[in-house]
Amino acid sequence: MFQIKQKSVLAIGPGLSGDKRAKALITRLLRSTLPTVIDAGALDMIKPLASARYNWIITPHPGEAARLLETTAEAIQANRIKAILALQQKYGCTVVLKGAGTLIADGKNLFICAAGNSGMASDGMGDLLTGMIAGHLWRKSSS
């Protein structure tokens, strides 16, 4: 069985299915107080848990953001700043809204990432981002 007490950071979502076992694991992990990066399949499971979780970082693409805000990807893309601010307010965490001009909001600051290229819009890049953020959190917690 997975032991949370031996961890310092969690990264959940990439590669997960929505089956019963995955949902049970994610539900358990989301109750943790550890800093947590949430992406992909796990994003759909935080919706009922909307609350001020300052130790979460969520990394939705426009389609995932649309599901979290109960709107369309087109509406997200039409006003990405409005969307990220709504996500940050609803979930109380740091939000990384992926896409051209990735946005990052933490409740105090809003950043626009002008780096990257269209090659980053491919399968697995979000998983890589999740791992990089989790690695940064781990390094920060261990220093």
BELTA-V228249 format. One record per residue. N is the residue number from 0. RES is the residue in one small letter. SS is DSSP state (2 for helix, 1 for strand, 0 for the rest). PHI is phi in radians with two decimals (999 if undefined). PSI is psi in radians with two decimals (999 if undefined). Layout:
N/RES/SS/PHI/PSI
N/RES/SS/PHI/PSI
This chain:
0/m/0/999/2.54
1/f/0/-1.19/2.25
2/q/0/-1.85/1.82
3/i/2/-1.21/-0.62
4/k/2/-1.08/-0.31
5/q/2/-1.63/0.10
6/k/0/-1.92/2.78
7/s/0/-2.05/-0.30
8/v/1/-2.58/2.55
9/l/1/-2.07/2.49
10/a/1/-2.25/2.04
11/i/1/-2.30/2.55
12/g/0/2.24/-0.94
13/p/0/-1.03/2.26
14/g/0/1.44/-0.03
15/l/0/-1.49/2.51
16/s/0/-1.68/3.09
17/g/0/-1.71/0.40
18/d/0/-1.27/2.97
19/k/2/-1.01/-0.75
20/r/2/-1.15/-0.74
21/a/2/-1.12/-0.75
22/k/2/-1.08/-0.71
23/a/2/-1.13/-0.74
24/l/2/-1.11/-0.83
25/i/2/-1.11/-0.74
26/t/2/-1.00/-0.75
27/r/2/-1.12/-0.80
28/l/2/-1.13/-0.66
29/l/2/-1.20/-0.29
30/r/0/-1.40/-0.21
31/s/0/-1.16/2.68
32/t/0/-1.68/0.08
33/l/0/-1.23/2.63
34/p/1/-0.99/2.33
35/t/1/-2.38/2.28
36/v/1/-1.76/2.21
37/i/1/-2.12/2.20
38/d/0/-2.48/3.00
39/a/2/0.87/-2.27
40/g/2/-0.99/-0.51
41/a/2/-1.27/-0.40
42/l/2/-1.07/-0.67
43/d/2/-1.16/-0.31
44/m/2/-1.64/-0.14
45/i/2/-1.52/-0.30
46/k/2/-0.87/-0.83
47/p/2/-1.27/-0.16
48/l/2/-1.77/0.26
49/a/0/-0.90/2.06
50/s/0/-2.97/3.06
51/a/0/-1.29/1.68
52/r/0/-2.04/1.44
53/y/0/-1.16/-0.26
54/n/0/-1.69/0.18
55/w/1/-1.68/2.58
56/i/1/-2.20/2.10
57/i/1/-1.86/2.53
58/t/0/-2.25/1.12
59/p/0/-1.39/2.60
60/h/0/-1.54/3.01
61/p/2/-0.95/-0.65
62/g/2/-1.14/-0.75
63/e/2/-1.18/-0.71
64/a/2/-1.06/-0.68
65/a/2/-1.09/-0.74
66/r/2/-1.13/-0.70
67/l/2/-1.16/-0.56
68/l/2/-1.77/0.07
69/e/0/0.97/0.94
70/t/0/-2.49/-2.74
71/t/0/-1.98/2.76
72/a/2/-1.08/-0.59
73/e/2/-1.10/-0.72
74/a/2/-1.14/-0.66
75/i/2/-1.09/-0.84
76/q/2/-1.17/-0.52
77/a/2/-1.19/-0.51
78/n/0/-2.61/1.38
79/r/2/-1.11/-0.61
80/i/2/-1.18/-0.79
81/k/2/-1.03/-0.73
82/a/2/-1.13/-0.82
83/i/2/-1.17/-0.64
84/l/2/-1.16/-0.65
85/a/2/-1.15/-0.73
86/l/2/-1.10/-0.78
87/q/2/-1.10/-0.74
88/q/2/-1.18/-0.73
89/k/2/-1.18/-0.72
90/y/2/-1.80/-0.19
91/g/0/1.17/0.34
92/c/0/-2.15/3.14
93/t/1/-1.35/2.38
94/v/1/-2.13/2.31
95/v/1/-2.00/1.81
96/l/1/-1.57/1.82
97/k/0/-1.24/2.71
98/g/0/2.41/-3.09
99/a/0/-1.07/2.10
100/g/0/1.29/0.95
101/t/0/-0.86/2.36
102/l/1/-1.92/2.54
103/i/1/-2.30/2.20
104/a/1/-2.30/2.36
105/d/0/-2.13/0.16
106/g/0/1.70/-0.33
107/k/0/-2.07/-0.63
108/n/0/-2.24/2.69
109/l/1/-2.23/2.15
110/f/1/-2.03/2.56
111/i/1/-2.06/2.18
112/c/0/-1.62/1.99
113/a/0/-1.60/-0.07
114/a/0/-1.42/2.96
115/g/0/1.81/3.13
116/n/0/-2.74/3.04
117/s/2/-1.13/-0.37
118/g/2/-1.13/-0.32
119/m/2/-1.36/-0.22
120/a/0/-1.52/1.05
121/s/0/-2.42/2.82
122/d/0/-0.94/2.35
123/g/0/1.65/-0.32
124/m/2/-1.19/-0.61
125/g/2/-1.16/-0.64
126/d/2/-1.11/-0.73
127/l/2/-1.09/-0.77
128/l/2/-1.05/-0.77
129/t/2/-1.00/-0.81
130/g/2/-1.12/-0.68
131/m/2/-1.15/-0.74
132/i/2/-1.12/-0.78
133/a/2/-1.07/-0.72
134/g/2/-1.09/-0.70
135/h/2/-1.13/-0.74
136/l/2/-1.10/-0.72
137/w/2/-1.09/-0.81
138/r/2/-1.07/-0.72
139/k/2/-1.10/-0.70
140/s/2/-1.32/-0.39
141/s/2/-1.70/0.01
142/s/0/-1.73/999
